[in-house]
Structure formats: C-alpha cells, structure tokens
Amino acid sequence: MKSSPEAGLWSLLDEPWLLARTADQGETARPQAGARSAERAVGVRELLLDAHRFRDIEVDIPTQKPAIFRQLLLPIVVDALGFPKDAADWAERFARGTFSDAEREGLVRYFDTYGECFDLFSETDPFAQVAGLRTAKGETKTSALLVATAAQGNNVPLFSSRTDADPLELTPAEAARWLLHTHCWDTGAIKTGVEGDGQAKSGKTTGNPVGPLGQLGVVMPRGTTLYETLLLNVPYGKTRLENDLPQWRRREREGNVSRSTATANWRTRPTEGPLETWTWQARRVLLVREQTADGSQRVTRAVVAAGDRLSQVSQDHETHTAWRHESPVSYARRKGKAAEVPQIRPLRHRVGRAAWRGLDALLAVDRRSSDPTKAPADQHTYITSELLKQLSTTRQDYDTPTSDYPLQLELTGVAYSSKLGSIEDLFFDEMPLPLAALDREGKTRGALLGAVSQAEQLSLAVNRLGADLRRAAGADPLPRGAWEYPGEALLHALDPLVRMLLLDLREADEDIDKITAHLAKWEERAGKEAWKVAEQLLSNAAAPGLFQGRVVTRNDTSRVYRLSEAEAAFRKSLDKILWQRAERRAERRAEERRARAAEAEAEAEGGEAEAQQPETAPEAGSPDTPDTPNAPDTPDTPDTPDPDNPTTEGPSR
C-alpha cells in the first residue's frame, strides 16, 4: 500500500523509489542467452522479498549504489535475519538462490515492527534526518547541497549547466537517494552550525571529515541476481554486539543519547560493528519539502550540518575496502616519528587508473608485499577486503560459488579538493574476477598478476623510448606525471585486452594448458599494441640530429642518445618483458631457417642427380632450348617479415 501525501507519510518500504532491473525468464533473474531486461520502480519491501527476481538496481551516479546497499538494504537483511553463522551457513544460503520461507517471514515481521522508522517526511522522526533541525536564523539552502553533481557553493562541477542560484526541485525518490549519498560521500571542511550542536562556533563547525565512504576505496562484489549480491556483501561468522544497531534503532531523544542519531549533537567515536558502520550518520540533515500546484511533493531546500565522526576506520567492522599496511620507514619519514602501533589504512582508488592495475591488492587474501625487493621495514603490504577473503574460503571448502561463476567487482571512490570542500572527480570501474584467482597458490592468480606486471613494464618501456628520443633530439624528457606520457596511451590500449584475459581465465578453471594458451594470446596482442605506440613515436622522430645523436652528461657520466640505440633498447626491453613471446618468435624463425636449409639441400641433391645423367642436346627450335644462354641463377628469396607484425617489426632503422 502506497503512502498517503495527505497524511505526510512517504515510506521507503512501499513507495516505488528504487529502479530495479528484472528479466523475463521465470523464477530467477540469472542471465541466460537471449534474456531481456526490464526496469521497474519498486519499494524496499518488494525489492528484498523478491530479490531473486531482480538483477540489480539502477542509480543516478555509481556512488549512489554502495550508499543504498550500506545505508538500507544490507542492514535490514542482517538486522532481521542475522549474520550467517559460518562459511557452511553462508554457502548453503548462497546455493539456495532465494530467501527461504522462514527468512521471508522474518523480513515481513521486521517491516511490520520497524515500518514507521522508514517514513522520509515524518514530522517527529524522519528517516536518516533530525526532526526540527534549524540554524539560529532559520536559514535553509537549496537542495543542490545534497546532489554531488550539482553546482553549490565551492562545489561546481566542470561544464555544469546550472549555477548556485538556479532552484533544484527533487522528487521524493530522488531526495531519498541523494540523502543516503550525502551520509556516505559528503564533502568535508566547514558545515553550517545548528541549534542543539554544542560544538558549533560562530554559526559553523570546522574540521569536518568527508563522508565515511569518501575515506575508502569501495570494493563491492556483484552477483547475477540481487539476492546473490546481498549475500556476497554480507560477512559470515560475525559476533553481533548488543550496541551494533542500524541508525533507525538508535533514535533516543531523552536519557542516554550518546549514540543517538536523532539529535543535533554529534560525537567522535569508533563504531560498534558492521551495522553501525554501514549506517553511519556522518551528517545531520533535514529535507524541506513543498507541495506543487498539481499536488505532488518536491524537495527544494535542505539543512545539512555536522554529524558523527569516526575516530578510526576499523578493519574488524569495515567490509568494503582493501587495506594498506604502511611500512615503519615510510611512516617515520611522513610523520617524523616512529609508529607506536601498526599503521593500517584503507586503500583508496586512484582516479584515472583502471581497476585491474590494483589487482595485487585485490587478490591479496593474505598480506602481500608491494615491493619484495625492498627491505622488510620499508615494505608496504596489502590485504584484500573481508568479503573477497571469505569468497576464497567458501569456494575452496564448499565449491560455492563455482569457479565459473560470473563475479563482477564494482569499485567506486571520490577525489576531493585539497581542503575537502568540493568534489573534483568520481571514480568508478567494474571488472570480471575469476574466483580461482583468489586461491593463494593458484595458477590463475599467478597468471593474472604476471599479466598486470607485464602491462606496467610495457608502459615504462614505451616511456623510456619516448624519453630517449627526446634526449636524442636535444629536448628534456617529459616531467613525471605528464598526461602526454606515451605509456598512458599504451595502458589505455591494453585495457580491453586485460579484461578479455580476465574472462578467458575464468573459463580456464586452473587448467594449465588453457591458461598457457590464454597467456600466449595475451602476449601476442600486448606486443602488437606496444609496437603500435612505439612506431608512432619512431615515425614522429624527425629532428635532424636524431640519427647522429647527442651526448648527455649526468653525474660525470656521458652517454650518446640516438634513434637507432633507442629503438634497439626498446626491442630488447620488449623481448625481456614478453619473454615467452620472444621465445616463440625465435623458435618460429629457427624453424623457418631449418625449412629453407632443407629445401636448399633437396634442390642441391636434385641438381647433382641431374648432373650425373647423360646430357642430350635439344634439337633446334625445341621448347627446352633456353632463350638466353648462360643466364644467371635466380637469387634466393629474401627473409619475409614476421606474419604477426608485417609492418611494425621489420628491419631496424
């Protein structure tokens, strides 16, 4: 039953505010060949009870999705049904593919018990807001304050068609999605001071951190149905603490309000567990709605003030990020003092960097060094998210999910300005992940990490070629981090090849012959792409002194840079990086030489046999009479270029 605008009720459980993708294929939404997807607006109640019938939810921007799952869907499921007891319990639930009858009844009871907590516009207790929140002067701001992509104050997106003065009307559905997004990703720095906030000074609060997800590099596994995605994002074996509650069950206004989210007061403290972490109220918010001429409701204004601050991001409670263990040497260099405790921080994503380039951290089910060549005290180590670690266990112990399961990883993040007052860029990437790659000693894992390392080394080799050519022409190399780096162009060209390799290795399922074949195909394609970029650099090298070269002296050491040596060095690097490809090419060339030698030997033996036969002079005018006496022999056919690289790997300049 939908909410009544007259009564002021707008329930997130029943109002169709989430756009879900379904499939026309019967009982489940598991993708099949030729299946068609349809989109339908639903409320939380229908979305969860029929989670096996939906594939996924659609959002306005990618960062909304983890906000909706963490602030609403996951805590409802866990608070109503509890964490899976252990890996076996989790595997049984996942293999079932749908909520059991008992679990559905548990969800229905939960909705009946806490249904009034999900009213977006309640006068006394609005969902994820503070009733009556107001500034000292009763001021409000435009609803653009909630929308990360809208111009508001210092947060002005590039090429935005709006200005701060333009009104922004949000439907209740849009306002609900952006409300959850604000709690997770809001900008930091200065926030408006409100009545009841004892820590506000001069009408504002300073030093606010960004939203909790803004401090992470979010890694979210996605399954083939919404039910599977929910299970993939729920950890098992957690001991539920008494105070680990979702925010809608911590709404005290009197008495002990130290953990209440219903007042303007806020505190800096740690979380009690995953439920409190997922529903962390980083801001105190109030949506201001208006009724339009046609009777519909719109959110046009809002109050956004300081909220609770995390004293630390707990590795025990945070499930959606990989981690970086900072080395003692690095910490001492950065802080000027030795670390008293191990420095473990969430690993954030780098904007503009493909997700697969961070596979070493995502596959680190045990602590993995960032650079084994360094001394132990100067090494950073990585460890993957708790959710990916548990997938490694359930797959090996219970074969759930199976090795060919089409797991997708969605990675999201936000880049803020240096003062945290505005959003500079959003990060989003998704990629397939072979589950076999999560095996600590698996062949698939080694193959993937090797391919990623080769891609990075090829990028460096192309950059060195460009730097050598610039030195030979009398110019300085490009400064570090310059966007014109040719290696970045190569990594962009290699991106679809790596993603194709991820799909191929999923099907290989630890079969060494298949893995070897897929790696051979990868190396051949990567080599061709590297030569395309290198050929572009070589063909554009037109300075007159390139062939003669130039002497460069650095640190009392002189070296001559010229085009021929730059190309030769690149060829050597390419063969060293793609060494298996180089060996196969050498074997093919050796086979071709042996074949030509055998052919020449056969021709020579045939000539000797003819020479031993008595010669009979042909009659005059016979067709066997040569037209030109004493004609020279036909020279041998020159070597043909490699068929795999007919133009780019020809003779050296």
C-alpha positions in Angstrom: 0.0 0.0 0.0 1.5 3.3 -1.1 2.0 6.2 1.2 -0.6 9.0 1.5 0.6 12.5 0.8 -2.2 14.0 2.8 -1.1 12.1 5.9 2.5 13.1 5.3 3.7 9.5 5.1 6.2 8.6 2.5 7.6 5.1 3.3 10.8 3.9 1.8 9.4 0.4 2.2 6.4 0.8 -0.1 7.0 3.9 -2.3 8.5 2.9 -5.7 11.7 5.0 -5.3 14.3 2.4 -6.5 14.6 1.4 -10.1 15.3 -2.3 -10.4 16.3 -4.4 -13.4 14.4 -7.6 -13.8 14.4 -10.3 -16.5 11.7 -12.1 -18.5 12.7 -15.6 -17.7 10.6 -17.1 -14.9 11.6 -17.7 -11.3 15.0 -16.2 -11.2 16.8 -13.3 -12.8 20.0 -15.3 -13.5 21.1 -14.2 -17.0 20.5 -16.5 -19.9 21.1 -16.3 -23.6 18.6 -14.1 -25.3 17.0 -12.9 -22.0 15.6 -9.4 -22.0 15.9 -6.9 -19.1 13.1 -4.7 -17.9 13.2 -1.8 -15.4 10.6 -1.3 -12.8 10.3 1.2 -9.8 9.9 -0.7 -6.6 10.0 -0.1 -2.8 12.4 -1.8 -0.4 9.8 -4.3 0.7 9.2 -5.8 -2.8 12.9 -5.4 -3.7 14.1 -7.6 -0.8 11.2 -10.2 -0.7 11.7 -10.8 -4.4 15.4 -10.2 -4.5 16.0 -13.4 -6.6 13.8 -12.0 -9.4 15.9 -8.8 -9.8 19.3 -8.5 -11.4 20.4 -5.1 -9.9 19.3 -1.6 -9.1 19.8 1.4 -11.3 21.1 4.7 -9.8 21.7 8.3 -10.8 25.5 8.0 -10.4 27.6 5.0 -9.5 28.4 6.2 -6.0 24.8 6.0 -5.0 24.7 2.2 -5.2 27.0 1.4 -2.3 25.3 4.1 -0.3 21.9 2.4 -0.8 23.2 -1.0 -0.1 25.1 0.0 3.1 22.6 2.6 4.5 19.5 0.5 3.9 19.4 -3.0 2.1 22.3 -4.8 3.9 21.5 -3.6 7.4 17.8 -4.6 7.0 18.7 -8.1 5.9 21.3 -8.6 8.7 19.2 -7.0 11.4 16.2 -9.1 10.5 18.0 -12.4 9.8 21.4 -12.2 11.4 24.8 -12.8 10.0 25.5 -16.3 8.6 26.9 -18.4 11.4 29.9 -19.7 9.4 31.2 -20.5 5.9 28.9 -23.5 5.6 25.8 -21.5 6.5 26.8 -18.8 4.1 27.4 -21.3 1.3 24.0 -23.0 2.0 22.2 -19.7 1.8 24.0 -18.7 -1.4 23.4 -22.0 -3.2 19.7 -21.8 -2.4 19.4 -18.7 -4.5 16.5 -17.1 -2.7 15.3 -16.3 0.8 13.7 -19.3 2.4 10.0 -19.2 3.6 11.2 -18.7 7.2 13.5 -15.8 6.1 10.8 -14.1 4.2 8.5 -14.3 7.2 11.4 -12.8 9.3 11.7 -9.9 6.8 7.9 -9.3 6.9 7.9 -9.2 10.7 10.8 -6.8 10.6 8.9 -4.5 8.2 5.8 -4.6 10.4 7.9 -3.9 13.6 10.0 -1.0 12.3 7.9 0.2 9.3 7.3 3.6 10.8 11.1 4.2 11.0 11.3 4.5 7.2 9.0 7.5 6.7 11.0 10.0 4.8 8.8 13.0 5.8 7.7 12.1 9.3 7.1 15.3 11.4 8.5 13.6 14.6 11.2 11.2 13.3 12.0 11.4 9.6 14.3 8.6 8.2 18.0 9.4 8.4 17.2 13.0 9.5 16.8 15.1 12.6 13.3 16.5 13.1 13.1 20.3 13.6 16.8 20.8 12.6 17.4 24.5 12.1 20.1 27.1 12.2 20.0 30.0 14.6 18.5 32.2 11.9 16.2 29.6 10.5 18.1 29.5 7.2 17.9 26.7 4.7 19.9 26.1 1.5 19.0 24.8 -1.9 18.6 21.1 -2.4 21.6 21.2 -4.7 23.6 20.8 -1.4 22.6 17.1 -1.5 23.5 16.5 -5.1 27.2 15.8 -5.8 26.8 16.6 -9.5 25.1 20.0 -8.9 26.7 23.4 -8.6 26.6 24.5 -4.9 29.0 26.9 -3.2 32.5 25.9 -4.0 31.4 22.5 -5.4 31.0 23.5 -9.1 31.3 20.6 -11.5 33.1 21.3 -14.8 30.8 22.2 -17.6 27.8 22.3 -15.2 24.7 23.9 -16.9 23.4 25.1 -13.5 24.5 27.9 -11.2 24.1 28.2 -7.4 21.2 30.5 -7.9 19.2 28.0 -10.0 16.4 26.2 -8.0 16.7 22.4 -8.0 13.5 20.5 -7.4 13.9 16.9 -6.3 11.2 14.3 -6.3 10.9 12.4 -3.0 12.5 9.4 -4.7 15.5 11.5 -5.9 15.7 13.2 -2.5 15.8 9.8 -0.7 18.7 8.5 -2.9 20.7 11.7 -2.5 20.1 11.8 1.2 21.8 8.4 1.6 24.5 9.5 -0.7 25.2 12.6 1.5 25.6 10.4 4.6 28.3 8.4 2.7 30.1 10.8 0.4 29.5 14.4 1.5 32.3 16.9 1.3 34.2 18.0 4.4 35.6 21.2 5.9 33.1 23.8 7.1 29.4 22.9 7.8 26.5 25.1 9.0 26.0 25.3 12.7 22.6 24.4 14.0 20.7 24.8 17.3 21.5 22.0 19.7 25.0 21.4 18.4 27.2 22.3 21.4 30.4 22.2 19.3 29.3 24.8 16.8 31.1 28.1 17.0 30.1 31.3 15.3 27.3 29.5 13.4 29.5 26.8 11.9 31.6 23.7 12.6 35.0 23.3 11.2 37.4 20.3 10.6 34.6 18.1 9.3 35.9 14.9 7.5 34.4 13.7 4.3 31.7 11.0 4.4 32.9 7.6 5.6 32.9 6.1 2.1 35.0 9.1 0.9 37.8 7.7 3.1 37.7 4.3 1.4 38.3 2.7 -2.0 35.0 0.9 -2.1 35.1 -2.7 -3.5 31.6 -4.2 -3.9 31.1 -7.7 -5.3 28.1 -8.1 -7.6 26.3 -11.4 -8.4 23.9 -12.4 -11.1 20.8 -11.6 -9.0 20.1 -9.0 -6.3 19.8 -11.9 -3.8 23.3 -13.1 -4.7 24.7 -9.6 -4.5 23.2 -9.2 -1.0 24.9 -12.4 0.2 28.2 -11.5 -1.5 28.2 -8.3 0.6 27.3 -9.9 4.0 30.2 -11.3 6.0 29.8 -14.5 8.0 30.9 -15.6 11.4 30.4 -12.1 13.0 29.6 -11.9 16.7 26.7 -9.5 17.0 27.3 -6.9 19.7 24.4 -5.5 21.7 25.1 -1.9 20.6 25.7 -2.8 16.9 22.4 -1.5 15.6 21.3 0.3 12.4 20.8 4.1 12.8 16.9 3.8 12.8 17.1 1.8 16.0 19.3 4.5 17.7 16.8 7.3 17.8 16.7 8.2 21.5 15.8 11.9 22.3 16.0 11.6 26.1 18.2 9.8 28.6 21.3 8.2 27.1 21.7 9.8 23.7 25.4 9.2 23.3 24.8 7.0 20.3 21.5 8.6 19.1 21.2 9.9 15.6 18.0 11.8 16.2 19.5 14.9 17.8 21.8 17.7 16.6 24.6 16.6 18.9 27.4 14.6 17.4 30.5 12.8 18.7 33.8 11.5 17.6 33.9 7.8 18.4 34.6 4.3 16.9 31.8 2.0 15.7 30.4 -1.0 17.5 30.2 -3.3 14.4 29.3 -3.6 10.8 25.6 -2.5 11.1 26.6 0.8 12.8 29.4 1.2 10.3 27.1 0.7 7.3 24.5 3.2 8.6 26.9 5.8 10.0 25.3 9.2 10.1 28.1 11.5 9.1 25.7 14.5 8.8 22.7 15.9 10.5 20.1 16.6 7.7 16.6 17.8 7.3 14.8 17.8 3.9 12.4 20.7 3.4 9.5 19.8 1.0 7.0 21.8 -0.8 3.7 20.9 -2.5 3.4 21.9 -6.1 0.3 23.2 -7.9 -0.5 19.7 -9.1 -0.4 18.3 -5.6 2.9 16.5 -5.9 5.7 16.9 -3.4 9.1 18.3 -4.2 12.2 18.8 -2.0 13.6 22.2 -2.8 15.6 23.1 0.4 17.6 21.3 3.0 19.7 21.8 6.1 23.0 19.8 6.2 25.1 20.1 9.4 27.9 18.3 11.0 27.4 14.7 12.1 29.2 11.9 13.9 32.9 11.5 13.2 34.8 8.2 13.0 37.8 8.1 15.4 39.2 5.3 13.3 38.2 3.1 10.3 38.1 -0.4 11.9 39.4 -3.3 9.9 37.2 -5.5 12.0 34.0 -3.7 11.0 34.6 -2.2 7.6 33.9 -4.8 4.9 34.1 -2.9 1.6 37.7 -1.9 1.1 41.2 -3.3 0.7 43.8 -2.3 3.2 47.4 -0.9 3.1 49.8 -1.7 5.9 52.3 1.2 5.8 55.9 0.4 6.4 57.6 1.7 9.6 60.2 3.6 7.5 57.5 5.3 5.4 55.5 6.3 8.5 58.6 7.7 10.2 59.5 9.7 7.1 56.0 11.1 6.8 55.3 11.9 10.4 58.9 12.5 11.7 58.5 9.9 14.5 58.3 6.1 14.9 54.9 4.4 14.8 53.6 3.2 18.1 51.1 0.8 16.5 50.9 -0.8 13.0 49.6 1.7 10.6 46.7 0.1 8.7 44.7 2.3 6.4 42.0 1.8 3.7 43.4 1.6 0.2 41.8 4.3 -1.9 41.4 4.2 -5.6 43.4 6.5 -7.9 41.2 8.4 -10.3 42.2 7.7 -13.9 43.7 4.3 -13.1 42.0 1.2 -14.3 40.8 -1.2 -11.5 42.9 -4.1 -12.9 46.1 -2.2 -12.2 45.4 -2.7 -8.5 44.8 -6.5 -8.7 47.8 -7.2 -6.5 45.9 -5.7 -3.6 42.5 -7.1 -4.5 43.9 -10.6 -4.7 46.0 -10.4 -1.5 43.9 -12.8 0.6 47.0 -12.9 2.8 49.3 -10.0 3.3 51.2 -9.2 0.1 54.3 -7.0 -0.2 54.1 -4.1 -2.5 57.7 -4.5 -3.5 59.5 -7.7 -2.3 62.9 -6.2 -3.4 62.9 -3.7 -0.6 63.9 -4.4 3.0 61.1 -5.7 5.2 61.0 -2.5 7.3 60.5 -0.4 4.1 57.8 -2.6 2.5 54.1 -1.7 2.3 51.8 -4.7 2.4 48.3 -5.1 1.2 45.4 -7.3 2.2 42.1 -7.5 0.3 38.6 -6.9 1.6 37.0 -9.2 4.1 34.3 -10.1 1.5 36.8 -11.3 -1.1 38.7 -13.2 1.6 35.6 -15.1 2.6 34.9 -15.9 -1.1 38.3 -17.6 -1.3 37.4 -19.8 1.7 33.9 -20.8 0.6 35.0 -21.6 -3.0 37.8 -23.9 -1.8 35.9 -25.5 1.0 32.4 -25.7 -0.4 32.8 -25.0 -4.1 30.4 -22.1 -3.7 30.4 -20.1 -5.8 31.7 -22.4 -8.5 34.9 -21.5 -10.4 33.0 -20.3 -13.5 30.7 -18.0 -11.5 30.4 -14.6 -13.3 31.5 -12.5 -10.4 31.8 -8.8 -11.1 33.6 -6.2 -8.9 32.4 -2.7 -8.7 34.9 -0.1 -7.5 33.8 3.4 -6.5 35.6 6.4 -5.0 35.6 10.2 -4.8 38.5 12.6 -5.2 38.1 15.7 -3.1 39.8 19.1 -3.3 42.9 19.7 -1.1 40.7 21.4 1.5 37.9 18.7 1.2 35.3 21.4 0.4 34.4 20.2 -3.1 34.3 17.1 -5.2 36.9 17.1 -8.0 36.2 13.7 -9.6 34.4 10.4 -9.2 36.0 7.0 -9.7 34.0 4.1 -11.0 35.2 0.9 -12.6 33.9 -2.7 -12.8 35.6 -5.8 -14.0 35.1 -9.5 -14.0 37.1 -11.5 -11.5 37.9 -15.2 -11.8 37.2 -16.8 -8.4 40.2 -19.1 -8.9 42.4 -16.0 -8.7 41.6 -15.8 -5.0 43.4 -19.1 -4.4 46.7 -18.3 -2.6 48.8 -20.7 -4.6 46.6 -20.9 -7.7 47.9 -20.8 -11.3 45.2 -18.3 -12.3 46.3 -15.8 -9.7 49.9 -16.0 -10.8 48.9 -15.6 -14.5 46.8 -12.5 -13.7 49.4 -10.8 -11.6 52.1 -11.6 -14.2 50.0 -10.1 -17.0 49.3 -6.9 -15.0 53.1 -6.6 -14.2 53.8 -7.0 -17.9 51.4 -4.2 -18.8 53.0 -1.9 -16.3 56.5 -2.8 -17.6 55.5 -2.2 -21.2 54.2 1.2 -20.2 57.6 2.0 -18.7 59.4 0.7 -21.7 57.4 2.9 -24.1 58.0 5.9 -21.8 61.8 5.2 -21.8 61.7 5.1 -25.6 60.0 8.4 -25.7 62.5 9.9 -23.2 65.5 8.6 -25.2 64.1 10.0 -28.4 63.5 13.4 -26.8 67.1 13.4 -25.4 68.5 12.5 -28.9 66.6 15.4 -30.4 68.0 17.8 -27.8 65.0 18.1 -25.5 64.4 17.1 -21.9 62.2 14.1 -21.1 58.6 14.8 -20.1 58.1 15.7 -16.5 56.9 12.9 -14.2 53.1 12.5 -14.3 52.6 14.4 -17.5 49.4 13.4 -19.2 51.2 13.1 -22.6 53.2 10.1 -21.4 53.0 7.5 -24.2 52.8 4.8 -21.6 49.4 6.0 -20.6 48.2 5.6 -24.2 49.5 2.1 -24.2 47.8 1.2 -20.9 44.5 2.5 -22.4 45.0 0.2 -25.5 45.8 -2.7 -23.2 42.7 -2.2 -21.0 40.3 -4.3 -23.2 42.9 -7.0 -23.6 43.4 -7.4 -19.8 39.6 -7.5 -19.3 39.3 -10.2 -22.1 42.1 -12.1 -20.3 40.1 -12.0 -17.0 37.1 -13.5 -18.8 39.3 -16.2 -20.5 40.9 -17.2 -17.3 37.5 -17.6 -15.6 36.7 -20.3 -18.2 40.2 -21.9 -17.8 39.5 -23.0 -14.2 43.1 -23.7 -13.3 43.7 -25.8 -16.4 47.4 -25.2 -17.1 47.2 -25.8 -20.8 44.3 -23.4 -21.2 46.0 -20.8 -19.0 49.2 -21.1 -21.1 47.2 -20.7 -24.3 45.4 -17.6 -23.0 48.7 -16.0 -21.8 50.2 -16.7 -25.2 47.3 -14.9 -26.9 47.7 -12.0 -24.4 51.4 -11.6 -25.0 51.0 -11.5 -28.8 48.2 -8.9 -28.6 50.1 -6.9 -26.0 53.3 -6.9 -28.1 51.4 -5.6 -31.1 49.8 -2.8 -29.1 53.2 -1.9 -27.7 54.7 -1.7 -31.2 51.8 0.5 -32.4 52.7 3.1 -29.8 56.4 2.7 -30.3 56.0 3.0 -34.1 54.1 6.3 -33.6 57.0 7.7 -31.5 59.6 6.5 -34.1 57.8 7.8 -37.1 57.3 11.2 -35.4 61.0 11.4 -34.6 62.1 13.8 -37.4 64.7 16.0 -35.8 67.9 16.3 -38.0 70.2 15.2 -35.2 68.4 12.0 -34.2 70.5 9.7 -36.4 73.8 11.2 -35.3 72.6 11.5 -31.7 73.5 13.8 -28.8 75.9 13.4 -25.9 74.2 13.8 -22.5 76.3 14.1 -19.3 74.8 13.4 -15.9 76.7 12.8 -12.7 80.0 12.8 -14.5 78.8 10.1 -16.8 78.4 10.7 -20.6 76.1 8.8 -22.9 75.2 9.1 -26.5 71.4 9.1 -27.3 70.5 8.4 -30.9 67.4 6.9 -32.7 69.0 3.6 -33.6 70.1 2.9 -30.0 66.7 4.0 -28.6 64.9 1.5 -30.9 67.3 -1.3 -30.1 66.9 -0.7 -26.4 63.1 -0.9 -26.8 63.3 -4.1 -28.7 65.5 -5.6 -26.0 63.1 -4.5 -23.3 60.1 -5.9 -25.2 61.7 -9.3 -25.6 62.7 -9.3 -21.9 59.1 -8.4 -20.7 57.3 -10.7 -23.1 59.9 -13.3 -22.9 57.6 -16.2 -23.8 56.5 -14.4 -26.9 60.2 -13.7 -27.8 61.0 -17.4 -27.4 58.1 -18.5 -29.6 59.1 -16.0 -32.2 62.7 -17.2 -32.1 61.5 -20.8 -32.4 59.4 -19.9 -35.5 62.4 -18.1 -37.1 64.6 -21.1 -36.4 62.0 -23.5 -37.9 61.8 -21.3 -41.0 65.6 -21.3 -41.4 65.7 -25.1 -41.0 62.9 -25.4 -43.6 64.8 -23.2 -46.0 68.0 -25.1 -45.4 66.2 -28.4 -46.0 64.7 -27.1 -49.2 68.1 -25.8 -50.4 69.7 -29.2 -49.6 66.9 -31.0 -51.5 67.4 -28.7 -54.5 71.2 -29.3 -54.4 70.7 -33.1 -54.3 68.4 -32.9 -57.2 70.9 -30.8 -59.2 73.7 -33.4 -58.6 71.4 -36.2 -59.7 70.7 -34.4 -63.0 74.4 -33.7 -63.5 75.1 -37.4 -63.3 72.7 -38.2 -66.1 74.0 -38.1 -69.8 73.1 -34.8 -71.4 71.2 -34.9 -74.7 71.4 -31.7 -76.7 67.9 -30.4 -77.6 67.0 -30.0 -81.2 67.0 -26.5 -82.7 63.7 -24.8 -82.0 62.9 -27.2 -79.2 60.9 -25.6 -76.3 63.6 -26.9 -74.0 66.2 -24.6 -75.6 67.0 -21.7 -73.2 66.1 -18.2 -74.6 69.2 -16.6 -73.0 72.3 -18.7 -72.8 74.4 -18.6 -69.7 71.5 -17.0 -67.6 72.5 -16.4 -64.1 70.9 -18.4 -61.3 67.8 -16.9 -59.6 68.8 -15.5 -56.2 67.4 -16.9 -53.0 64.1 -15.3 -51.8 64.9 -12.8 -49.0 63.6 -13.4 -45.5 60.0 -12.3 -45.1 58.9 -10.2 -42.2 57.1 -11.9 -39.3 53.5 -12.5 -40.3 52.3 -11.4 -36.8 53.9 -8.0 -37.3 54.1 -7.3 -41.0 55.0 -3.6 -40.8 55.9 -2.7 -37.3 58.7 -5.1 -36.5 60.6 -5.0 -39.8 64.3 -4.3 -40.2 65.9 -1.9 -37.6 66.5 1.6 -38.7 
